Amino acid sequence: MPRKPKIVALEAPGTAPPSLPPDDVVQAVAAVLRPAIRMLLRSGIDYPRLAAELKGLFIEEAVAEIGRTGHATTDSAISLLSGVHRKDVRNWRLSGHPRAAARPVALSARVFARWISEADYLQPDGRPRALPRTGAAPSFEALVRAVTLDVHPFTVLQELIRLGIAGVEIQDGGEIVVANSEYVPPAGSREALDLLAANLADHATAAVSNVLGGPPTLEQSVFAAGITAASAAQLQALARTLWVRMRNEMIEEASRLYEADQDLPQARTRVRFGSYFWSGPWEPPPAPPGSPGEEEP
């Protein structure tokens, strides 16, 4: 005679998450997904394709959530929590879909970070200096050599040029390397997609952690509505100025800490600090009946 399934509370002792209204959660997630769905549709990816990808994500997160509570990650438990059919859970387990390994920080990114943060390589106004391609510091060759001795500086320069981060000019008969500190990856490029995935994933992780009652983390923004497009452009210029200041200070301190921590066995933590700006159309909400300026019917 089959045993009656045992029902256990999916909650680790002392770590009960706050009660979240499911309908409100769905509405919040829908608002987050809307721009992503716009990108999917423009890339020719329809709902069935996305649903197939989401199935694996629901399974993986269900496994993590069940494991967090200390319960056994059986096919039945995973199916019950995720809503994915047991057959699909079994197929997923048999085929195995390990998460993609985190990509190491590219050498080109590390070189550029040092270029835009170290005092020897900056102009008085904080912008990166144009550097002689070769020679003693401050030069591009010395900059690369300060980061690695395993890759030739010319190879790094070629990669920075390919990415649009730097260029080479001829001045007074010599080669000068200039930085593009306002670099944005080309639309549709692999680099742009990598940035989207990394930035939005960590931003979402911070926000969700705050909602679920995790250790408080920085996730705030400033919102203004009812201004002109010209005022929005002025605020965007201010945002870029503030970001450059914060970015340079953060890179300088992060580089110092990395140099101090890199050989420690407990150096297993990563951080991401970012900033964003967006402006778009806004319609004021309709005034309630009887408000000033309206006549009563």
C-alpha positions as CSV (number, residue, x, y, z in Angstrom):
1,M,0.0,0.0,0.0
2,P,1.5,3.3,-1.0
3,R,2.6,5.6,1.8
4,K,0.9,8.9,2.3
5,P,3.3,11.7,1.3
6,K,4.7,13.6,4.2
7,I,4.1,17.3,4.0
8,V,6.9,19.5,5.4
9,A,7.0,23.2,5.8
10,L,9.5,24.8,3.3
11,E,11.1,27.0,5.8
12,A,14.5,26.9,7.5
13,P,14.4,27.5,11.3
14,G,14.6,31.1,12.1
15,T,14.8,32.3,8.5
16,A,11.1,32.7,7.6
17,P,10.9,35.2,4.7
18,P,8.3,38.0,4.9
19,S,4.8,37.2,3.6
20,L,4.6,38.6,0.1
21,P,1.2,38.9,-1.7
22,P,1.5,36.7,-4.8
23,D,-0.5,39.0,-7.0
24,D,1.7,42.0,-6.1
25,V,4.8,39.9,-6.7
26,V,3.7,38.9,-10.1
27,Q,2.9,42.5,-11.0
28,A,6.3,43.6,-9.9
29,V,8.1,40.9,-11.8
30,A,6.0,41.7,-14.9
31,A,7.1,45.3,-14.8
32,V,10.8,44.1,-14.6
33,L,10.3,41.6,-17.5
34,R,8.6,44.0,-19.9
35,P,11.8,45.6,-21.3
36,A,13.4,42.2,-21.5
37,I,10.4,40.8,-23.4
38,R,10.7,43.7,-25.8
39,M,14.4,42.7,-26.5
40,L,13.4,39.0,-26.9
41,L,10.7,39.8,-29.5
42,R,13.0,42.1,-31.5
43,S,15.6,39.2,-31.4
44,G,13.0,36.7,-32.8
45,I,12.6,34.8,-29.6
46,D,8.9,33.9,-28.9
47,Y,7.1,32.7,-25.8
48,P,7.6,29.0,-26.3
49,R,11.4,29.5,-26.5
50,L,11.5,31.6,-23.4
51,A,9.2,29.2,-21.5
52,A,11.6,26.3,-22.3
53,E,14.5,28.3,-20.8
54,L,12.4,29.3,-17.8
55,K,11.6,25.7,-17.0
56,G,15.3,25.0,-16.2
57,L,15.6,28.2,-14.2
58,F,12.5,27.3,-12.1
59,I,14.0,23.9,-11.4
60,E,17.5,25.2,-10.5
61,E,16.0,27.8,-8.1
62,A,13.7,25.3,-6.6
63,V,16.6,23.0,-5.9
64,A,18.5,25.9,-4.2
65,E,15.5,26.9,-2.1
66,I,14.8,23.4,-0.9
67,G,18.4,22.9,-0.2
68,R,18.4,26.1,1.8
69,T,15.8,24.7,4.1
70,G,17.7,21.5,4.7
71,H,15.1,19.2,3.0
72,A,15.9,16.5,0.4
73,T,15.8,17.7,-3.2
74,T,13.6,14.9,-4.5
75,D,11.9,15.1,-7.9
76,S,8.5,15.3,-6.2
77,A,9.6,18.2,-3.9
78,I,11.2,20.1,-6.9
79,S,8.0,19.6,-9.0
80,L,5.7,20.7,-6.1
81,L,7.6,23.9,-5.5
82,S,8.4,24.8,-9.1
83,G,5.3,23.7,-10.8
84,V,7.4,21.9,-13.4
85,H,6.2,18.4,-14.3
86,R,8.1,15.5,-12.6
87,K,9.0,14.1,-16.0
88,D,10.7,17.3,-16.9
89,V,12.5,17.5,-13.6
90,R,13.8,13.9,-14.1
91,N,14.9,14.8,-17.6
92,W,16.7,17.9,-16.3
93,R,18.4,15.8,-13.6
94,L,19.5,13.1,-16.1
95,S,20.8,15.5,-18.8
96,G,22.4,17.9,-16.3
97,H,22.5,21.6,-17.1
98,P,25.2,23.1,-15.0
99,R,25.2,26.9,-14.6
100,A,27.6,28.8,-16.7
101,A,30.8,29.4,-14.8
102,A,31.4,33.0,-13.9
103,R,33.7,34.7,-16.4
104,P,36.9,36.1,-15.1
105,V,37.5,39.8,-15.4
106,A,39.0,40.4,-18.8
107,L,42.6,41.6,-18.9
108,S,41.5,44.5,-21.1
109,A,39.0,45.6,-18.5
110,R,41.6,45.5,-15.7
111,V,44.1,47.6,-17.8
112,F,41.4,50.1,-18.6
113,A,40.3,50.3,-14.9
114,R,43.8,51.1,-13.8
115,W,44.1,53.7,-16.6
116,I,41.0,55.6,-15.5
117,S,41.7,55.4,-11.7
118,E,45.5,55.8,-11.0
119,A,46.7,59.3,-10.4
120,D,49.8,58.9,-12.6
121,Y,47.5,58.2,-15.6
122,L,45.0,60.9,-15.1
123,Q,44.8,64.6,-16.1
124,P,44.0,67.2,-13.5
125,D,40.3,67.1,-14.4
126,G,40.2,63.4,-13.7
127,R,40.0,62.2,-17.3
128,P,42.5,59.5,-18.5
129,R,45.7,60.9,-20.0
130,A,46.8,60.2,-23.6
131,L,49.8,57.9,-23.2
132,P,52.9,57.2,-25.3
133,R,52.5,53.7,-26.7
134,T,56.0,52.6,-25.4
135,G,58.5,53.7,-22.9
136,A,58.8,54.3,-19.2
137,A,55.8,55.2,-17.1
138,P,53.4,56.8,-17.6
139,S,53.1,55.0,-21.0
140,F,50.6,52.4,-22.3
141,E,53.4,49.8,-22.2
142,A,54.1,50.5,-18.5
143,L,50.4,50.5,-17.8
144,V,49.9,47.0,-19.1
145,R,53.1,45.7,-17.5
146,A,51.8,46.9,-14.1
147,V,48.8,44.6,-14.6
148,T,50.4,41.6,-16.3
149,L,53.8,40.3,-17.6
150,D,52.2,37.4,-19.4
151,V,50.6,39.3,-22.4
152,H,52.4,41.7,-24.7
153,P,51.1,45.3,-24.4
154,F,50.5,45.5,-28.2
155,T,48.1,42.5,-27.9
156,V,46.2,44.3,-25.2
157,L,46.1,47.5,-27.2
158,Q,44.6,45.6,-30.2
159,E,41.8,44.3,-28.0
160,L,41.1,47.8,-26.6
161,I,40.9,49.2,-30.1
162,R,38.6,46.4,-31.2
163,L,36.3,47.1,-28.3
164,G,36.3,50.8,-29.1
165,I,37.8,51.6,-25.7
166,A,41.0,53.2,-27.0
167,G,42.6,54.5,-30.2
168,V,46.0,55.4,-31.5
169,E,47.0,58.8,-32.8
170,I,50.2,60.1,-34.4
171,Q,51.5,63.2,-32.6
172,D,55.0,64.7,-33.1
173,G,56.0,61.6,-35.0
174,G,55.2,59.3,-32.1
175,E,52.2,56.9,-31.4
176,I,49.9,58.1,-28.7
177,V,47.2,55.9,-27.1
178,V,44.0,57.8,-26.2
179,A,41.2,56.4,-24.0
180,N,37.5,56.6,-24.7
181,S,36.3,57.0,-21.1
182,E,32.6,57.3,-22.3
183,Y,32.8,53.9,-24.1
184,V,29.5,52.1,-24.6
185,P,29.5,48.6,-26.3
186,P,28.0,48.7,-29.7
187,A,24.2,47.8,-29.9
188,G,23.7,44.1,-30.4
189,S,27.3,43.2,-29.6
190,R,28.4,40.3,-27.3
191,E,29.9,42.8,-25.0
192,A,26.6,44.7,-24.6
193,L,24.7,41.5,-23.8
194,D,27.4,40.5,-21.3
195,L,27.0,43.9,-19.5
196,L,23.2,43.6,-19.6
197,A,23.3,40.1,-18.0
198,A,25.9,41.0,-15.4
199,N,24.5,44.4,-14.3
200,L,20.8,43.6,-14.3
201,A,21.4,40.2,-12.6
202,D,23.3,41.7,-9.7
203,H,21.0,44.6,-9.4
204,A,18.0,42.3,-9.3
205,T,19.8,40.1,-6.8
206,A,20.3,43.1,-4.5
207,A,16.7,44.2,-4.8
208,V,15.2,40.8,-4.3
209,S,17.5,40.2,-1.2
210,N,16.1,43.4,0.3
211,V,12.5,42.3,-0.4
212,L,13.0,38.8,1.1
213,G,14.6,40.2,4.2
214,G,18.3,39.5,3.5
215,P,21.1,41.7,4.9
216,P,20.3,45.3,3.9
217,T,22.2,46.2,0.8
218,L,22.4,49.4,-1.3
219,E,19.6,49.6,-3.9
220,Q,18.2,53.1,-4.2
221,S,17.4,55.7,-6.9
222,V,16.2,59.2,-7.4
223,F,12.9,59.8,-9.3
224,A,11.6,63.0,-10.8
225,A,8.5,63.5,-12.9
226,G,6.8,66.5,-14.5
227,I,9.9,68.1,-15.9
228,T,10.8,69.1,-19.5
229,A,13.0,67.0,-21.8
230,A,15.7,69.8,-21.6
231,S,15.7,69.4,-17.8
232,A,16.0,65.6,-18.1
233,A,19.0,66.1,-20.4
234,Q,20.6,68.4,-17.8
235,L,20.0,65.8,-15.1
236,Q,21.6,63.1,-17.3
237,A,24.7,65.2,-17.8
238,L,24.9,65.7,-14.0
239,A,24.4,61.9,-13.5
240,R,27.4,61.2,-15.8
241,T,29.6,63.6,-14.0
242,L,28.7,62.1,-10.6
243,W,29.2,58.6,-11.9
244,V,32.7,59.3,-13.2
245,R,33.6,60.7,-9.8
246,M,32.2,57.7,-8.0
247,R,33.6,55.2,-10.5
248,N,37.1,56.4,-10.2
249,E,37.1,56.5,-6.5
250,M,35.6,53.0,-6.3
251,I,38.1,51.6,-8.8
252,E,41.0,53.0,-6.9
253,E,39.9,51.5,-3.6
254,A,38.9,48.2,-5.2
255,S,42.3,47.9,-6.9
256,R,44.1,48.6,-3.6
257,L,42.0,46.0,-1.8
258,Y,42.4,43.4,-4.6
259,E,46.2,43.8,-4.4
260,A,46.0,43.2,-0.6
261,D,43.6,40.3,-0.7
262,Q,44.4,38.3,-3.9
263,D,46.7,35.8,-2.1
264,L,44.4,35.2,0.9
265,P,42.5,31.9,0.9
266,Q,39.3,33.7,2.2
267,A,39.3,36.0,-0.8
268,R,36.1,34.5,-2.2
269,T,33.8,37.5,-2.4
270,R,32.8,39.6,-5.3
271,V,31.1,43.0,-5.5
272,R,29.4,45.2,-8.2
273,F,28.7,48.9,-7.8
274,G,26.8,50.6,-10.6
275,S,24.7,53.5,-11.7
276,Y,21.9,54.0,-14.3
277,F,19.9,56.8,-15.7
278,W,16.7,56.6,-17.7
279,S,14.2,59.3,-19.0
280,G,11.0,58.7,-20.9
281,P,7.5,60.0,-21.4
282,W,5.3,60.7,-18.3
283,E,1.6,61.4,-18.0
284,P,0.4,63.0,-14.8
285,P,-2.4,61.0,-13.1
286,P,-5.9,62.4,-13.6
287,A,-7.0,64.8,-10.9
288,P,-9.6,63.4,-8.6
289,P,-13.2,64.9,-8.9
290,G,-13.6,68.1,-7.0
291,S,-9.9,69.1,-7.0
292,P,-9.0,72.7,-7.6
293,G,-9.6,73.8,-11.2
294,E,-12.4,71.3,-11.8
295,E,-16.1,72.1,-11.8
296,E,-18.5,69.9,-10.0
297,P,-21.0,68.2,-12.3
